[in-house]
Amino acid sequence: MPNHVHVVFTPSSGESLDDILHSWKSYTSHEAIKFLGVHKFWAREYFDRIIRNDRDLENTISYVRANPAKARLLNWPWVG
């Protein structure tokens, strides 16, 4: 998505979601500053959810994969 990110992942043992997202946000914002010249790239907060079972995982992955098409982004290269 051009203005947000959907990611489905399992953190490694001992890794916290806050630390992982801080790392991602730090790296990408530094790159955006160099490339785009913007100084505010990420929102302070994030939305997360716990996947409770296999069906929930399948539904979440389906939602994430279908999201660009819902936004009319045809042939979006960053899916899957």
CORUR-V60016 format. One record per residue. N is the residue number from 1. BURIAL is # if it has 9 or more other ideal C-beta (glycine too) atoms within 8 Angstrom, else .. D_FIRST is the distance of its C-alpha to the first C-alpha in Angstrom with 1 decimal. Layout:
n=(N/N)
burial=(BURIAL/BURIAL)
d_first=(D_FIRST/D_FIRST)
This chain:
n=(1/2/3/4/5/6/7/8/9/10/11/12/13/14/15/16/17/18/19/20/21/22/23/24/25/26/27/28/29/30/31/32/33/34/35/36/37/38/39/40/41/42/43/44/45/46/47/48/49/50/51/52/53/54/55/56/57/58/59/60/61/62/63/64/65/66/67/68/69/70/71/72/73/74/75/76/77/78/79/80)
burial=(#/././././././././././././././././././#/#/./././#/././#/#/././#/#/./././././././#/././././././././././././././#/#/././#/#/./#/#/././#/#/#/./././#/././././././.)
d_first=(0.0/3.8/5.6/5.4/6.0/7.9/11.0/14.3/17.3/20.9/22.2/25.4/28.6/29.3/25.7/24.3/20.8/21.4/22.6/19.7/17.0/19.3/19.6/15.9/15.4/18.6/18.0/14.6/16.0/19.1/17.5/15.5/18.9/20.6/18.2/17.0/19.8/17.9/19.6/17.4/14.0/13.4/14.7/17.9/17.3/15.0/15.1/16.6/18.7/21.4/21.5/25.1/26.0/25.0/24.2/21.8/20.1/19.9/18.6/15.8/14.8/15.0/12.8/10.0/10.6/10.9/8.0/6.2/9.9/10.5/8.3/10.3/8.1/11.2/11.8/8.3/10.0/8.2/9.2/12.4)
